[in-house]
Amino acid sequence: MQIELDFSNPEKSVREIALKFISRDPLIIDTETTGLNPDDEIIEITAIDCSGDIKLDTLIKPIKKIPADSSRIHGITNDMVINAPALDSLWMEQLSQLLGGRALCIYNSDFDLRMIKQSLKKYGLNWSNPEEVLCLMKLYGRHRQVWDEYYNHYKWFKLITAARECSIQLPEKAHRSLADAELTRKLLLFLAEPPEK
């Protein structure tokens, strides 16, 4: 179940939403993919908790080749995933148990959840919707309060932009799932902090 952010109701502050979600002991997850299309797959996934403890950080061997254009963005090449586990075995042995019944915090959850599900579908596997998902990109948009007239919602910002705006130190290897999960974790904690007086 996605946590729907009622932007017309200002009663709950961004801080209250972030604090309440942190109290649920969520996993923060991020993925890297072969691309953005309906036939693309995840090739890396990271899951960390709010303390920054790594629960899973692994490359995944995809069925299709990683295009050079995608490798240029995240730095993951076909050679790097040759000996990585395939998603079906990773799912059965570790990932389904890890994600099952946990609240999840994801920056741009619509994309990552779609990519995980369409990757699993290639193996005939299904993942029912997680119990609770907080899209931190949408929550950060509410924090920034820049209205997008075209889409009729608060503007969405890239993770790197959000981190910079909050003075969060950027990692050397941005666009890898561990680095992006850690940025997401730090941003969630930042949004939960009391406002400066």
Backbone as CSV, one residue per row, in Angstrom:
resi,resn,N_x,N_y,N_z,CA_x,CA_y,CA_z,C_x,C_y,C_z
1,MET,0.842,-1.174,0.000,0.000,0.000,0.000,0.890,1.240,0.000
2,GLN,0.747,2.049,-1.018,1.481,3.307,-1.055,0.888,4.253,-0.025
3,ILE,1.739,4.951,0.684,1.248,5.983,1.594,0.903,7.194,0.745
4,GLU,-0.386,7.461,0.652,-0.825,8.583,-0.175,-0.655,9.875,0.623
5,LEU,-0.019,10.817,0.014,0.209,12.097,0.673,-0.881,13.064,0.238
6,ASP,-1.742,13.390,1.165,-2.838,14.300,0.868,-2.307,15.729,0.906
7,PHE,-1.950,16.241,-0.272,-1.319,17.554,-0.342,-2.312,18.688,-0.079
8,SER,-3.601,18.395,-0.149,-4.587,19.435,0.132,-4.825,19.585,1.631
9,ASN,-4.337,18.607,2.409,-4.544,18.630,3.852,-3.206,18.896,4.551
10,PRO,-2.979,20.134,4.980,-1.686,20.473,5.583,-1.580,20.111,7.066
11,GLU,-2.589,19.396,7.593,-2.584,19.110,9.027,-1.349,18.322,9.448
12,LYS,-0.975,17.325,8.647,0.215,16.546,8.971,1.406,17.182,8.277
13,SER,2.393,17.531,9.064,3.589,18.139,8.484,4.474,17.060,7.878
14,VAL,5.387,17.482,7.022,6.369,16.569,6.434,7.147,15.873,7.549
15,ARG,7.512,16.636,8.561,8.264,16.065,9.685,7.465,14.965,10.387
16,GLU,6.182,15.203,10.625,5.345,14.186,11.287,5.257,12.917,10.453
17,ILE,5.100,13.074,9.145,5.019,11.902,8.260,6.329,11.130,8.304
18,ALA,7.464,11.845,8.210,8.778,11.193,8.224,9.019,10.486,9.562
19,LEU,8.715,11.165,10.663,8.923,10.564,11.985,8.068,9.312,12.181
20,LYS,6.816,9.402,11.777,5.922,8.253,11.932,6.411,7.068,11.109
21,PHE,6.910,7.365,9.900,7.381,6.273,9.048,8.661,5.660,9.609
22,ILE,9.558,6.476,10.126,10.785,5.959,10.733,10.450,5.034,11.904
23,SER,9.391,5.351,12.644,8.994,4.519,13.784,8.546,3.120,13.350
24,ARG,8.262,2.937,12.066,7.856,1.622,11.549,9.064,0.750,11.180
25,ASP,10.282,1.250,11.430,11.514,0.512,11.132,11.548,0.064,9.659
26,PRO,11.468,1.035,8.742,11.419,0.664,7.325,12.773,0.235,6.781
27,LEU,12.722,-0.443,5.665,13.914,-0.661,4.851,13.947,0.428,3.794
28,ILE,15.121,0.931,3.530,15.301,1.894,2.439,15.908,1.108,1.296
29,ILE,15.253,1.111,0.142,15.774,0.324,-0.972,15.997,1.198,-2.198
30,ASP,16.917,0.724,-3.026,17.200,1.372,-4.300,17.655,0.307,-5.280
31,THR,17.395,0.556,-6.547,17.811,-0.374,-7.600,18.534,0.369,-8.714
32,GLU,19.320,-0.375,-9.463,19.840,0.087,-10.750,19.339,-0.891,-11.791
33,THR,19.183,-0.421,-13.028,18.492,-1.211,-14.049,19.220,-1.189,-15.388
34,THR,18.762,-2.077,-16.273,19.299,-2.084,-17.643,18.750,-0.922,-18.458
35,GLY,17.686,-0.303,-17.981,17.067,0.814,-18.694,15.752,1.174,-18.051
36,LEU,14.910,1.864,-18.811,13.659,2.393,-18.259,12.411,1.762,-18.864
37,ASN,12.588,0.876,-19.825,11.467,0.374,-20.624,10.798,-0.854,-20.010
38,PRO,9.644,-1.258,-20.557,8.903,-2.398,-19.998,9.634,-3.738,-20.061
39,ASP,10.680,-3.852,-20.881,11.427,-5.110,-20.936,12.747,-5.039,-20.162
40,ASP,12.995,-3.923,-19.485,14.245,-3.783,-18.746,14.162,-4.448,-17.379
41,GLU,15.342,-4.642,-16.764,15.443,-5.430,-15.538,16.314,-4.724,-14.511
42,ILE,16.148,-5.140,-13.252,17.053,-4.643,-12.217,18.360,-5.430,-12.286
43,ILE,19.472,-4.719,-12.069,20.790,-5.364,-12.094,21.563,-5.111,-10.799
44,GLU,20.963,-4.343,-9.908,21.566,-4.125,-8.598,20.454,-3.709,-7.646
45,ILE,20.535,-4.204,-6.417,19.559,-3.804,-5.402,20.260,-3.692,-4.054
46,THR,19.860,-2.677,-3.314,20.378,-2.461,-1.956,19.199,-2.236,-1.024
47,ALA,19.299,-2.811,0.157,18.327,-2.570,1.227,19.108,-2.255,2.497
48,ILE,18.831,-1.097,3.088,19.459,-0.711,4.347,18.363,-0.298,5.330
49,ASP,18.713,-0.268,6.615,17.733,0.202,7.588,18.027,1.660,7.947
50,CYS,17.239,2.209,8.837,17.375,3.634,9.166,18.673,3.963,9.887
51,SER,19.348,2.953,10.421,20.652,3.162,11.053,21.784,3.131,10.038
52,GLY,21.463,2.715,8.819,22.488,2.595,7.786,23.070,1.202,7.676
53,ASP,22.552,0.252,8.480,23.040,-1.126,8.388,22.583,-1.740,7.066
54,ILE,23.520,-2.349,6.373,23.229,-2.948,5.068,22.621,-4.331,5.278
55,LYS,21.407,-4.513,4.788,20.731,-5.808,4.862,20.951,-6.623,3.591
56,LEU,21.120,-5.922,2.471,21.406,-6.577,1.196,22.010,-5.544,0.264
57,ASP,23.056,-5.932,-0.433,23.683,-5.070,-1.435,24.324,-5.987,-2.451
58,THR,23.676,-6.152,-3.587,24.176,-7.127,-4.551,23.884,-6.719,-5.992
59,LEU,24.802,-7.126,-6.855,24.531,-7.080,-8.291,23.631,-8.245,-8.631
60,ILE,22.929,-8.145,-9.758,22.027,-9.202,-10.231,22.318,-9.452,-11.706
61,LYS,22.421,-10.705,-12.074,22.667,-11.052,-13.477,21.344,-10.985,-14.246
62,PRO,21.248,-10.072,-15.210,19.980,-9.949,-15.953,19.896,-10.960,-17.090
63,ILE,18.716,-11.104,-17.635,18.523,-11.954,-18.807,19.052,-11.242,-20.045
64,LYS,18.736,-9.961,-20.159,19.196,-9.182,-21.312,20.528,-8.503,-20.995
65,LYS,21.205,-8.079,-22.018,22.478,-7.384,-21.852,22.248,-5.962,-21.345
66,ILE,23.229,-5.448,-20.644,23.168,-4.059,-20.169,23.644,-3.160,-21.306
67,PRO,22.794,-2.262,-21.791,23.222,-1.361,-22.875,24.331,-0.412,-22.400
68,ALA,25.182,-0.037,-23.334,26.298,0.870,-23.011,25.796,2.196,-22.442
69,ASP,24.658,2.690,-22.958,24.117,3.961,-22.454,23.787,3.873,-20.967
70,SER,23.244,2.731,-20.541,22.918,2.546,-19.123,24.189,2.411,-18.296
71,SER,25.167,1.684,-18.819,26.440,1.518,-18.100,27.118,2.856,-17.859
72,ARG,26.973,3.771,-18.804,27.588,5.084,-18.646,26.973,5.849,-17.471
73,ILE,25.707,5.585,-17.162,25.028,6.282,-16.058,25.446,5.704,-14.709
74,HIS,25.316,4.376,-14.550,25.569,3.782,-13.225,26.906,3.064,-13.108
75,GLY,27.586,2.859,-14.225,28.907,2.238,-14.170,28.904,0.728,-14.081
76,ILE,27.732,0.100,-14.160,27.646,-1.362,-14.077,27.716,-1.937,-15.489
77,THR,28.675,-2.816,-15.714,28.885,-3.392,-17.038,28.457,-4.859,-17.052
78,ASN,28.364,-5.406,-18.264,28.022,-6.826,-18.408,29.061,-7.720,-17.744
79,ASP,30.330,-7.349,-17.815,31.384,-8.146,-17.168,31.194,-8.206,-15.656
80,MET,30.690,-7.131,-15.076,30.524,-7.074,-13.625,29.426,-8.004,-13.115
81,VAL,28.452,-8.329,-13.957,27.309,-9.138,-13.487,27.390,-10.601,-13.917
82,ILE,28.468,-10.985,-14.596,28.571,-12.361,-15.108,28.384,-13.392,-13.995
83,ASN,29.019,-13.178,-12.853,28.942,-14.154,-11.756,27.958,-13.754,-10.661
84,ALA,27.147,-12.725,-10.930,26.141,-12.299,-9.952,24.971,-13.288,-9.953
85,PRO,24.226,-13.358,-8.845,23.067,-14.263,-8.831,21.970,-13.773,-9.765
86,ALA,21.234,-14.721,-10.330,20.044,-14.375,-11.112,18.935,-13.985,-10.138
87,LEU,17.997,-13.174,-10.616,16.957,-12.651,-9.740,16.081,-13.750,-9.148
88,ASP,15.796,-14.809,-9.911,14.901,-15.842,-9.378,15.489,-16.515,-8.142
89,SER,16.782,-16.867,-8.191,17.389,-17.503,-7.015,17.534,-16.511,-5.860
90,LEU,17.902,-15.284,-6.173,18.026,-14.254,-5.131,16.684,-14.010,-4.457
91,TRP,15.617,-14.001,-5.243,14.283,-13.775,-4.704,13.869,-14.900,-3.769
92,MET,14.071,-16.134,-4.228,13.623,-17.286,-3.442,14.451,-17.453,-2.165
93,GLU,15.746,-17.177,-2.255,16.640,-17.457,-1.130,16.735,-16.314,-0.124
94,GLN,16.483,-15.076,-0.572,16.774,-13.967,0.323,15.807,-12.789,0.214
95,LEU,15.567,-12.331,-1.005,14.902,-11.050,-1.200,13.435,-11.056,-0.776
96,SER,12.700,-12.119,-1.084,11.277,-12.142,-0.736,11.079,-12.113,0.781
97,GLN,11.944,-12.819,1.516,11.846,-12.814,2.979,12.236,-11.446,3.533
98,LEU,13.247,-10.833,2.937,13.720,-9.536,3.418,12.656,-8.457,3.255
99,LEU,11.996,-8.450,2.094,11.025,-7.401,1.802,9.631,-7.706,2.336
100,GLY,9.381,-8.962,2.633,8.049,-9.367,3.066,7.657,-8.743,4.395
101,GLY,6.520,-8.062,4.409,5.985,-7.507,5.643,6.708,-6.283,6.175
102,ARG,7.648,-5.730,5.423,8.382,-4.550,5.889,7.855,-3.291,5.208
103,ALA,7.845,-2.217,5.956,7.591,-0.905,5.362,8.830,-0.532,4.548
104,LEU,8.613,0.086,3.393,9.713,0.434,2.504,9.720,1.931,2.232
105,CYS,10.898,2.514,2.238,11.087,3.906,1.848,11.922,3.902,0.576
106,ILE,11.389,4.516,-0.474,12.052,4.504,-1.780,11.958,5.898,-2.384
107,TYR,13.043,6.347,-2.978,13.006,7.606,-3.702,12.547,7.291,-5.121
108,ASN,11.370,7.783,-5.478,10.683,7.449,-6.731,10.226,5.985,-6.701
109,SER,9.358,5.701,-5.751,8.899,4.326,-5.531,8.153,3.755,-6.729
110,ASP,7.427,4.597,-7.468,6.699,4.075,-8.623,7.649,3.377,-9.593
111,PHE,8.809,3.984,-9.822,9.779,3.405,-10.758,10.399,2.120,-10.204
112,ASP,10.931,2.176,-8.994,11.627,1.001,-8.453,10.686,-0.194,-8.283
113,LEU,9.478,0.039,-7.793,8.532,-1.064,-7.632,8.157,-1.662,-8.978
114,ARG,7.944,-0.798,-9.976,7.640,-1.306,-11.326,8.780,-2.157,-11.858
115,MET,10.007,-1.692,-11.673,11.155,-2.427,-12.210,11.345,-3.768,-11.504
116,ILE,11.150,-3.801,-10.196,11.275,-5.071,-9.474,10.209,-6.050,-9.965
117,LYS,8.976,-5.576,-10.060,7.878,-6.461,-10.470,8.039,-6.965,-11.899
118,GLN,8.440,-6.078,-12.821,8.564,-6.534,-14.207,9.782,-7.447,-14.377
119,SER,10.800,-7.279,-13.529,11.952,-8.183,-13.555,11.551,-9.565,-13.052
120,LEU,10.790,-9.605,-11.966,10.322,-10.879,-11.425,9.417,-11.610,-12.410
121,LYS,8.607,-10.849,-13.138,7.657,-11.439,-14.087,8.371,-12.266,-15.154
122,LYS,9.598,-11.873,-15.496,10.361,-12.629,-16.498,10.644,-14.056,-16.037
123,TYR,10.614,-14.263,-14.724,10.857,-15.596,-14.156,9.551,-16.259,-13.704
124,GLY,8.427,-15.638,-14.038,7.142,-16.182,-13.609,6.874,-15.977,-12.130
125,LEU,7.550,-15.000,-11.532,7.382,-14.727,-10.101,6.571,-13.455,-9.905
126,ASN,5.804,-13.420,-8.832,4.996,-12.240,-8.509,5.358,-11.723,-7.135
127,TRP,5.207,-10.430,-6.980,5.376,-9.791,-5.680,4.148,-8.953,-5.438
128,SER,3.371,-9.350,-4.436,2.213,-8.527,-4.105,2.724,-7.226,-3.505
129,ASN,1.903,-6.215,-3.559,2.347,-4.907,-3.099,2.851,-4.972,-1.663
130,PRO,3.943,-4.259,-1.378,4.437,-4.221,0.001,3.392,-3.625,0.941
131,GLU,3.549,-3.935,2.229,2.597,-3.449,3.234,2.460,-1.930,3.191
132,GLU,3.589,-1.244,3.270,3.585,0.220,3.264,4.796,0.710,2.480
133,VAL,4.568,1.684,1.642,5.663,2.286,0.878,5.543,3.799,0.981
134,LEU,6.634,4.431,1.357,6.699,5.885,1.354,7.583,6.306,0.186
135,CYS,7.014,7.085,-0.728,7.810,7.646,-1.818,8.441,8.932,-1.300
136,LEU,9.736,8.871,-1.045,10.414,10.036,-0.469,10.521,11.177,-1.476
137,MET,10.489,10.857,-2.763,10.511,11.914,-3.775,9.266,12.794,-3.651
138,LYS,8.117,12.171,-3.436,6.874,12.933,-3.292,6.849,13.692,-1.965
139,LEU,7.378,13.068,-0.914,7.409,13.764,0.373,8.357,14.959,0.311
140,TYR,9.481,14.788,-0.377,10.402,15.919,-0.517,9.752,17.031,-1.349
141,GLY,8.991,16.652,-2.362,8.257,17.650,-3.142,7.321,18.460,-2.265
142,ARG,6.683,17.801,-1.329,5.805,18.518,-0.382,6.627,19.439,0.514
143,HIS,7.791,18.979,0.909,8.688,19.803,1.735,9.094,21.079,0.990
144,ARG,9.415,20.937,-0.285,9.885,22.088,-1.076,8.749,23.024,-1.491
145,GLN,7.566,22.459,-1.710,6.361,23.227,-2.043,6.526,24.121,-3.274
146,VAL,7.079,23.534,-4.343,7.113,24.207,-5.644,6.029,23.539,-6.490
147,TRP,4.966,24.284,-6.774,3.819,23.683,-7.467,4.100,23.540,-8.955
148,ASP,3.772,22.372,-9.514,3.923,22.101,-10.941,2.534,22.224,-11.574
149,GLU,2.309,23.329,-12.260,0.988,23.594,-12.860,0.611,22.541,-13.896
150,TYR,1.590,22.082,-14.652,1.304,21.124,-15.735,0.784,19.800,-15.167
151,TYR,1.476,19.277,-14.148,1.092,17.976,-13.574,0.116,18.115,-12.401
152,ASN,-0.110,19.342,-11.948,-1.041,19.604,-10.865,-0.642,18.889,-9.559
153,HIS,0.645,18.933,-9.254,1.129,18.445,-7.966,2.452,19.152,-7.669
154,TYR,2.953,18.963,-6.444,4.245,19.553,-6.123,5.316,18.979,-7.035
155,LYS,6.244,19.816,-7.427,7.317,19.410,-8.327,8.153,18.310,-7.678
156,TRP,8.586,17.354,-8.506,9.470,16.289,-8.051,10.901,16.654,-8.400
157,PHE,11.811,16.383,-7.498,13.223,16.707,-7.676,14.046,15.431,-7.743
158,LYS,15.138,15.474,-8.492,16.068,14.343,-8.519,16.685,14.188,-7.132
159,LEU,17.065,12.956,-6.813,17.641,12.666,-5.500,18.890,13.505,-5.236
160,ILE,19.748,13.627,-6.228,20.981,14.409,-6.069,20.640,15.872,-5.757
161,THR,19.647,16.400,-6.455,19.226,17.785,-6.224,18.696,17.956,-4.806
162,ALA,17.854,17.024,-4.376,17.286,17.098,-3.018,18.395,17.039,-1.976
163,ALA,19.360,16.144,-2.167,20.459,16.010,-1.214,21.281,17.295,-1.150
164,ARG,21.583,17.860,-2.311,22.351,19.114,-2.354,21.607,20.226,-1.617
165,GLU,20.308,20.329,-1.879,19.516,21.389,-1.253,19.472,21.261,0.269
166,CYS,19.658,20.047,0.767,19.626,19.801,2.212,21.032,19.716,2.802
167,SER,22.028,20.085,2.007,23.445,20.061,2.436,23.889,18.679,2.885
168,ILE,23.379,17.640,2.207,23.804,16.265,2.473,24.979,15.967,1.546
169,GLN,26.068,15.479,2.115,27.256,15.212,1.320,26.970,14.129,0.283
170,LEU,27.357,14.396,-0.959,27.114,13.452,-2.040,28.212,12.389,-2.069
171,PRO,27.852,11.158,-2.425,28.860,10.092,-2.498,29.706,10.223,-3.766
172,GLU,30.849,9.555,-3.750,31.699,9.552,-4.941,31.026,8.803,-6.084
173,LYS,30.333,7.720,-5.744,29.700,6.888,-6.775,28.187,7.052,-6.734
174,ALA,27.705,8.217,-7.127,26.252,8.400,-7.230,25.747,7.498,-8.348
175,HIS,24.483,7.152,-8.291,23.826,6.274,-9.252,24.229,4.812,-9.102
176,ARG,24.795,4.434,-7.962,24.875,3.033,-7.583,23.867,2.859,-6.464
177,SER,23.308,1.671,-6.343,22.163,1.516,-5.445,22.517,1.745,-3.975
178,LEU,23.707,1.358,-3.532,24.067,1.592,-2.136,24.195,3.084,-1.854
179,ALA,24.860,3.803,-2.761,25.027,5.249,-2.578,23.677,5.954,-2.571
180,ASP,22.787,5.569,-3.481,21.481,6.221,-3.564,20.581,5.848,-2.388
181,ALA,20.681,4.597,-1.914,19.912,4.203,-0.722,20.382,4.995,0.493
182,GLU,21.693,5.207,0.599,22.236,5.971,1.724,21.802,7.434,1.645
183,LEU,21.784,8.010,0.440,21.281,9.381,0.290,19.811,9.457,0.686
184,THR,19.038,8.462,0.278,17.612,8.427,0.627,17.439,8.346,2.140
185,ARG,18.233,7.511,2.798,18.181,7.387,4.263,18.480,8.729,4.925
186,LYS,19.542,9.389,4.482,19.924,10.665,5.085,18.861,11.731,4.841
187,LEU,18.238,11.694,3.673,17.186,12.658,3.373,15.955,12.408,4.243
188,LEU,15.593,11.146,4.445,14.468,10.813,5.325,14.732,11.338,6.740
189,LEU,15.944,11.116,7.246,16.286,11.597,8.580,16.285,13.123,8.636
190,PHE,16.760,13.763,7.569,16.746,15.223,7.507,15.313,15.756,7.600
191,LEU,14.395,15.125,6.869,12.999,15.596,6.876,12.330,15.364,8.229
192,ALA,12.877,14.452,9.015,12.307,14.168,10.339,12.848,15.105,11.427
193,GLU,13.876,15.864,11.086,14.479,16.764,12.079,13.540,17.930,12.378
194,PRO,13.584,18.409,13.626,12.771,19.606,13.932,13.307,20.805,13.180
195,PRO,12.432,21.738,12.798,12.882,22.926,12.076,13.793,23.769,12.939
196,GLU,14.739,24.426,12.290,15.659,25.314,13.017,14.897,26.539,13.493
197,LYS,15.202,26.963,14.706,14.530,28.143,15.271,15.357,29.380,15.053
